[in-house]
Amino acid sequence: MSISHRTLLGEDGKPEAALIPWNVFVELQELLGDENPTAEEIEAVREAEADLLNGNTEAFSPLADVKARLGLS
């Protein structure tokens, strides 16, 4: 996955930060959520892991759809 960004360099010429489009930042915040997941979020991750192990590809979104949602396509 690639995110359009600008790299900000420090005085030593090494990367210090990345500047990303605001809409991408907001989407990432929403996807990451709180640092402490709720019981429902933990259960959702467990269900996703089980789907993955059982080969249930219908439970997942195609990468193209995710990129479109994040404005990356």
MDTraj code that builds the backbone (N, CA, C; nanometers):
import mdtraj as md
import numpy as np

residues = "MET SER ILE SER HIS ARG THR LEU LEU GLY GLU ASP GLY LYS PRO GLU ALA ALA LEU ILE PRO TRP ASN VAL PHE VAL GLU LEU GLN GLU LEU LEU GLY ASP GLU ASN PRO THR ALA GLU GLU ILE GLU ALA VAL ARG GLU ALA GLU ALA ASP LEU LEU ASN GLY ASN THR GLU ALA PHE SER PRO LEU ALA ASP VAL LYS ALA ARG LEU GLY LEU SER".split()
xyz = np.array([
    [0.0840, -0.1164, 0.0000],
    [0.0000, 0.0000, 0.0000],
    [0.0893, 0.1237, 0.0000],
    [0.0463, 0.2240, -0.0725],
    [0.1239, 0.3469, -0.0832],
    [0.0367, 0.4657, -0.0448],
    [0.0895, 0.5544, 0.0362],
    [0.0180, 0.6746, 0.0781],
    [0.0963, 0.7947, 0.0270],
    [0.0276, 0.8821, -0.0461],
    [0.0909, 1.0046, -0.0931],
    [0.1346, 1.0869, 0.0277],
    [0.2615, 1.1265, 0.0297],
    [0.3125, 1.2013, 0.1444],
    [0.4329, 1.2858, 0.1043],
    [0.4711, 1.3728, 0.1942],
    [0.5950, 1.4476, 0.1826],
    [0.6784, 1.4145, 0.3044],
    [0.8059, 1.3926, 0.2817],
    [0.8961, 1.3615, 0.3918],
    [0.9627, 1.4903, 0.4392],
    [0.9563, 1.5127, 0.5702],
    [1.0209, 1.6295, 0.6294],
    [1.1537, 1.5857, 0.6901],
    [1.2602, 1.6531, 0.6498],
    [1.3934, 1.6163, 0.6941],
    [1.4401, 1.7048, 0.8085],
    [1.5181, 1.6458, 0.8966],
    [1.5771, 1.7209, 1.0069],
    [1.7035, 1.7916, 0.9617],
    [1.7658, 1.8614, 1.0546],
    [1.8886, 1.9342, 1.0232],
    [1.9995, 1.8422, 0.9743],
    [1.9944, 1.7158, 1.0181],
    [2.0963, 1.6188, 0.9768],
    [2.0637, 1.5537, 0.8427],
    [1.9515, 1.5941, 0.7811],
    [1.9136, 1.5393, 0.6512],
    [1.8391, 1.4075, 0.6581],
    [1.8139, 1.3585, 0.7783],
    [1.7420, 1.2323, 0.7955],
    [1.5923, 1.2593, 0.8103],
    [1.5085, 1.1670, 0.7618],
    [1.3632, 1.1856, 0.7748],
    [1.3211, 1.1986, 0.9214],
    [1.2377, 1.2975, 0.9490],
    [1.1865, 1.3193, 1.0841],
    [1.0361, 1.3033, 1.0929],
    [0.9661, 1.3331, 0.9834],
    [0.8199, 1.3284, 0.9863],
    [0.7684, 1.3101, 0.8445],
    [0.6406, 1.2737, 0.8368],
    [0.5738, 1.2615, 0.7078],
    [0.4483, 1.3465, 0.7094],
    [0.4275, 1.4189, 0.6015],
    [0.3088, 1.5013, 0.5853],
    [0.2152, 1.4257, 0.4922],
    [0.0953, 1.3901, 0.5420],
    [-0.0009, 1.3132, 0.4631],
    [-0.1289, 1.3946, 0.4456],
    [-0.2079, 1.3632, 0.3421],
    [-0.3344, 1.4347, 0.3235],
    [-0.4248, 1.4188, 0.4463],
    [-0.4983, 1.5252, 0.4791],
    [-0.5834, 1.5265, 0.5974],
    [-0.6842, 1.4125, 0.5948],
    [-0.7492, 1.3879, 0.4807],
    [-0.8510, 1.2826, 0.4748],
    [-0.7913, 1.1450, 0.5040],
    [-0.6672, 1.1235, 0.4642],
    [-0.6006, 0.9955, 0.4944],
    [-0.5738, 0.9871, 0.6442],
    [-0.5289, 1.0969, 0.7044],
    [-0.5044, 1.1005, 0.8483],
    [-0.6313, 1.0682, 0.9267],
    [-0.7432, 1.1306, 0.8881],
    [-0.8706, 1.1077, 0.9573],
    [-0.9129, 0.9611, 0.9434],
    [-0.9012, 0.9067, 0.8236],
    [-0.9371, 0.7658, 0.8023],
    [-0.8500, 0.6733, 0.8878],
    [-0.7204, 0.7019, 0.8948],
    [-0.6308, 0.6193, 0.9763],
    [-0.6667, 0.6288, 1.1238],
    [-0.7003, 0.7497, 1.1702],
    [-0.7426, 0.7652, 1.3099],
    [-0.8667, 0.6807, 1.3373],
    [-0.9628, 0.6853, 1.2464],
    [-1.0858, 0.6085, 1.2646],
    [-1.0578, 0.4593, 1.2644],
    [-0.9667, 0.4160, 1.1765],
    [-0.9338, 0.2735, 1.1698],
    [-0.8590, 0.2270, 1.2940],
    [-0.7692, 0.3110, 1.3449],
    [-0.6896, 0.2725, 1.4610],
    [-0.7668, 0.2835, 1.5914],
    [-0.8523, 0.3832, 1.6014],
    [-0.9350, 0.3984, 1.7208],
    [-0.8544, 0.4200, 1.8466],
    [-0.9111, 0.3776, 1.9574],
    [-0.8474, 0.3926, 2.0881],
    [-0.7336, 0.2933, 2.1046],
    [-0.6458, 0.3244, 2.1978],
    [-0.5366, 0.2326, 2.2288],
    [-0.5874, 0.1098, 2.3030],
    [-0.6983, 0.1232, 2.3742],
    [-0.7553, 0.0119, 2.4489],
    [-0.8794, -0.0391, 2.3765],
    [-0.8665, -0.1532, 2.3092],
    [-0.9812, -0.2038, 2.2343],
    [-1.0949, -0.2478, 2.3271],
    [-1.2170, -0.2338, 2.2752],
    [-1.3340, -0.2782, 2.3502],
    [-1.3470, -0.4296, 2.3356],
    [-1.4341, -0.4885, 2.4157],
    [-1.4592, -0.6325, 2.4063],
    [-1.5105, -0.6685, 2.2673],
    [-1.5939, -0.5802, 2.2106],
    [-1.6478, -0.6047, 2.0764],
    [-1.5376, -0.6031, 1.9706],
    [-1.4423, -0.5109, 1.9847],
    [-1.3321, -0.5034, 1.8887],
    [-1.2424, -0.6264, 1.8997],
    [-1.2172, -0.6704, 2.0204],
    [-1.1362, -0.7912, 2.0402],
    [-1.2055, -0.9119, 1.9778],
    [-1.3360, -0.9222, 1.9981],
    [-1.4124, -1.0326, 1.9392],
    [-1.4095, -1.0263, 1.7872],
    [-1.4192, -0.9055, 1.7320],
    [-1.4161, -0.8898, 1.5859],
    [-1.2813, -0.9357, 1.5295],
    [-1.1722, -0.9046, 1.5989],
    [-1.0400, -0.9493, 1.5547],
    [-1.0306, -1.1015, 1.5624],
    [-1.0830, -1.1588, 1.6688],
    [-1.0819, -1.3062, 1.6818],
    [-1.1620, -1.3718, 1.5699],
    [-1.2768, -1.3128, 1.5375],
    [-1.3595, -1.3666, 1.4282],
    [-1.2857, -1.3552, 1.2949],
    [-1.2181, -1.2427, 1.2735],
    [-1.1426, -1.2244, 1.1493],
    [-1.0285, -1.3258, 1.1394],
    [-0.9607, -1.3488, 1.2502],
    [-0.8531, -1.4488, 1.2511],
    [-0.9082, -1.5870, 1.2190],
    [-1.0229, -1.6210, 1.2769],
    [-1.0852, -1.7509, 1.2504],
    [-1.1255, -1.7607, 1.1038],
    [-1.1836, -1.6536, 1.0488],
    [-1.2204, -1.6539, 0.9072],
    [-1.0980, -1.6750, 0.8193],
    [-0.9896, -1.6083, 0.8529],
    [-0.8663, -1.6218, 0.7762],
    [-0.8150, -1.7651, 0.7810],
    [-0.8106, -1.8219, 0.9010],
    [-0.7618, -1.9596, 0.9162],
    [-0.8510, -2.0609, 0.8459],
    [-0.9815, -2.0305, 0.8387],
    [-1.0765, -2.1217, 0.7747],
    [-1.0940, -2.0942, 0.6254],
    [-1.0199, -1.9971, 0.5731],
    [-1.0267, -1.9680, 0.4306],
    [-1.1532, -1.8969, 0.3867],
    [-1.2225, -1.8305, 0.4779],
    [-1.3454, -1.7595, 0.4458],
    [-1.3121, -1.6224, 0.3876],
    [-1.2802, -1.6178, 0.2581],
    [-1.2418, -1.4922, 0.1943],
    [-1.3592, -1.3962, 0.1787],
    [-1.4823, -1.4460, 0.1854],
    [-1.6000, -1.3599, 0.1745],
    [-1.6102, -1.2622, 0.2924],
    [-1.5411, -1.2904, 0.4009],
    [-1.5480, -1.2054, 0.5200],
    [-1.4588, -1.0813, 0.5085],
    [-1.3795, -1.0735, 0.4018],
    [-1.2831, -0.9645, 0.3880],
    [-1.3143, -0.8781, 0.2677],
    [-1.2718, -0.7518, 0.2745],
    [-1.2893, -0.6578, 0.1637],
    [-1.1706, -0.6679, 0.0689],
    [-1.1969, -0.6599, -0.0607],
    [-1.0856, -0.6595, -0.1557],
    [-0.9965, -0.5374, -0.1337],
    [-0.8673, -0.5518, -0.1586],
    [-0.7715, -0.4436, -0.1388],
    [-0.8113, -0.3198, -0.2188],
    [-0.8601, -0.3384, -0.3405],
    [-0.9020, -0.2243, -0.4230],
    [-1.0120, -0.1426, -0.3534],
    [-1.1044, -0.2115, -0.2865],
    [-1.2111, -0.1406, -0.2150],
    [-1.1558, -0.0607, -0.0962],
    [-1.0615, -0.1192, -0.0258],
    [-1.0014, -0.0508, 0.0891],
    [-0.9247, 0.0721, 0.0407],
    [-0.8469, 0.0566, -0.0673],
    [-0.7731, 0.1707, -0.1219],
    [-0.8682, 0.2819, -0.1650],
    [-0.9786, 0.2444, -0.2289],
    [-1.0763, 0.3449, -0.2724],
    [-1.1355, 0.4182, -0.1524],
    [-1.1653, 0.3456, -0.0467],
    [-1.2216, 0.4070, 0.0737],
    [-1.1245, 0.5055, 0.1366],
    [-0.9948, 0.4737, 0.1287],
    [-0.8934, 0.5628, 0.1851],
    [-0.8489, 0.6704, 0.0871],
    [-0.9063, 0.6682, -0.0336],
    [-0.8688, 0.7667, -0.1336],
    [-0.7327, 0.7408, -0.1943],
    [-0.6927, 0.6155, -0.1976],
    [-0.5587, 0.5803, -0.2478],
    [-0.5604, 0.5225, -0.3883],
    [-0.6773, 0.5068, -0.4464],
    [-0.6809, 0.4466, -0.5801],
    [-0.6945, 0.5495, -0.6876],
])
top = md.Topology()
chain = top.add_chain()
for i, resn in enumerate(residues, 1):
    res = top.add_residue(resn, chain, resSeq=i)
    for name in ("N", "CA", "C"):
        top.add_atom(name, md.element.get_by_symbol(name[0]), res)
traj = md.Trajectory(xyz[None], top)
